[in-house]
Amino acid sequence: MATITKDTIIGDILDIAPETAPAFLSIGMHCLGCPASRNETVEQACMVHGVSTEELLEQLNLAIAANRK
């Protein structure tokens, strides 16, 4: 999988790398199954939940890298 960016759609991330769900839950994004959240970009989710996009991207990409080893 390519590196996740601020423009990556959350639903796509969860479909390809479900191990990233805890990172989304940690920012307060508890509705991972609802259509609205699945169609947001990482950047949009961070704006809504008041967290740093760069910090979440780091968590997501680390989770994927750790699972791929």
C-alpha positions, 0 to 999 in steps of 0.5 A, a space after each residue: 500500500 502507498 503512504 497515506 496522505 491528508 487526501 486519502 479517503 478514510 473508507 479506503 484506508 479502513 478497507 485496505 488496512 483495518 489495523 488503522 481503526 484504533 488510530 481513528 478511535 483515538 482521535 474520537 472518531 467513533 463512527 467509523 462505519 457511518 457513510 459520512 465518516 468513511 467518505 471524509 479525507 484524513 485532513 477533513 477528519 482531523 479538522 472536525 476532531 481538532 487534531 493534527 493531521 501530521 500526527 494522525 498520518 504518522 500513526 496511520 502509516 506506522 500502524 500499516 508498516 508494523 502490520 506489514 512486517 
